[in-house]
């Protein structure tokens, strides 16, 4: 599916760079796609030329892929060929002069505060409802990525000081405060219901399934889609929407961008600035709704 050099590169990402399995998988998918292209033109990753690279990216554009997807392809191949160059497997990087395509900034979708209230208004009457409420409250209270939520371990939660410790993208640590609602829901789940999932066995993960396995992103997605349907929430949303809602509602209520950047674990403030557009859109919406001559 991929050649030996690509496989060595992926192992390097895990062992030397300490990348996550999810990141490795995304790189693998890109390299597999590129390797398929190379096979079609009877070339391998070493003897590829700049014109071959250009032809490959032209093919991606012809497939009408979004600029974000193409940018990820370019970034993956740049890293791969930089690795080959550093290790003297090739003499020059065929992607040196190729630039990443400009990614159009899209305004992230978020739920309204009323919709969040409806979503979080879960009546706790068993271990499942307690776990689901704790997950949703914690995600909305902290702005966690869904991968960070499902990978949360018991030692990462400090209930006494109302804090959680997250190891995010790039293996960067951040400490996030937890609000009263999320704290109460999490304590209830941990103290009264979590043990019933474990069936007498040990598990370090905070959120587990009835098979005593860590909750997965896919399972969490199914849970919130089912809840949205039951609660008649019309806005189409995903787990990431809760993260967007966290940031948008903080900004709407006066939080500064730097603090939001720290909470979200963004490396660059420019990534966080997209939420200012959300607020501007809402101001415009309110103006159009309220002003008689709008």
C-alpha angles and dihedrals in degrees: 000000000000130000126252094261091055090048091050089051092053091050089050090056091055101038104033103023096035093225118170124256089248091056091046089052092053090051090047092054091051093048092047090054091048092047090054088055092049091051090054092055093041096244137119132217093268102051096042116127132212091254089056090053090050091049090051093053090045087057090052091051089049088056087060093237117172116261089246091060093046090047089055090051091051092046093050094050092045090055092045094051092043087056091051091048095048090049090049093239088128130021100225138018111246089204097054095108097035114105128210114254116251110261116222110232111236123200107247116239116240137178121246117250088251091054091048090052090052092047094049094045092097117155107226109221104138143015093276096052090045093051093045093048091048091050094049095043091048094047094049093043095052108024093235122175110246090245089055092049096052092043093051112126131202093252089056093066121079104189094176094057095032094238139125127203117220131190101203137174115335089019090282119158124222133174117219129189117234121219126229097258094052091042092053093047092047094048091050092051095045096044102040112018115022096077091060089065093052099062091210094309131114123254126167095199117100097217116047139169130237087267089060091248127130114272111257129218090245093052092048090050090053091049095055093043089053091048092048090053093048092047094045095237105169099195111097107232145161133204088273089059088069089057090050090047091052092054096041095049092047090053093045089054096051107272115147123243094242092058092046089049090055093047093050095043094234114167093208129042088219089070090055094046091074086080091065087066089055091055092047090052091051091049089052090048092052091047092052091048096047110032114085093216098039 
